[in-house]
Amino acid sequence: MKALRSILIILLILVAGHSSAALRPETIRVAVVKGVETVTLDGNGVLVTGPNGEPLRLDPPIELRRSRDGVTVNGRPFSRIVATAAALVRVNGKGYRGIVEIGPGERGLLVVNELPLEEYLIGLINCEISSAWPMEAIKAQAVIARSYAVFQKAARKNAPYQLESSVMDQVYDGADQEDSRAARGVQETAGEVLTFNGRTIQAFYHANCSGHTEDSREVWGLSLPYLRGVPCKYCQEANPSRWEQTIPLKKVEGALKSAGYPVSGIREVRVGGRNESGRVQDVQITCSRGKVSVPGVAFRKAIGYGVVKSTNFDLLILGDDVMVAGAGSGHGVGLCQWGSKQRALDGFSYREILSYYYPGVQFSAAYSRPE
Ligand SMILES: [Zn+2]
């Protein structure tokens, strides 16, 4: 009787496993190359077809060139080209799984990679963090990247692609970044997303919060109950991140003017207010025509995300330069990646880590409907 019950339980697990797997042929469309004049396709057994699926008998490597309203191959014009391969399609040397589509984009060619979401996540791990990090931090990264992708897929369902492959969305550099630890972190959380009120959340995250994560309202004017900002001393243990940049005053002036702020003849630059998380609310600028207030988020965007690494900074004028000295990296909203690494080293599970950075969220075993 006992043996029979065990068999029944095993059968039930198998059936349940099968049905959830059947729910998951989820794919994602990622823009992997944008705004270029030429693209080279290569790979073992790469098969290239035209817009109507007609096979183009071409020997790799294949060079594609931008034309006025499409793409040319060996001088032949096409509106778009689709490439697949048994293993990987190489685009400018980088390997990609699934399907690669090349067509005209806004400026130059647009290359979109459509692939199973779970495979995308395996490649993403080593672009966003490192698979040498503790397994619980890898699993936390897999769950937030999956949640973010599921949310964006629904939000951009009619767009040519759903995700950028840069920090604008999530960094993705193709299948060459995959490894066994990244695969394990993804597989052990297969299909799992974060939900709030039964819907997949907008799981923003960043590199290093430098002490306190940020309320989403401060960055995007979007108030979400699970993105309120929490104290985080953990990243400072794992990776104390202080930075300093000296920028010519003229350059600051030019950048702010390009962003629409009338700041000719800057005389003084100083931090105005700070918000609850300690980040700069506004920068007060005294220029020849009076005072101009620039939101901290807009200041960072205008000068450059790579230069002003976060909005947690101080400002000082030194002669003809502005010195920006700050801490942390990224917008500060949601999970702090370095904090998550330290929490994992301290013995917390990925679910404990996620519940800390996204208060009030639930875990859903299968993909669920985004908000
Ligand atoms: Zn942190």
Boltz pocket constraint, residues with backbone or C-beta under 6 A from the ligand:
constraints:
  - pocket:
      binder: B
      contacts: [[A, 208], [A, 209], [A, 210], [A, 211], [A, 212], [A, 213], [A, 232], [A, 233], [A, 234], [A, 235], [A, 236], [A, 336], [A, 338], [A, 339]]
      max_distance: 6.0
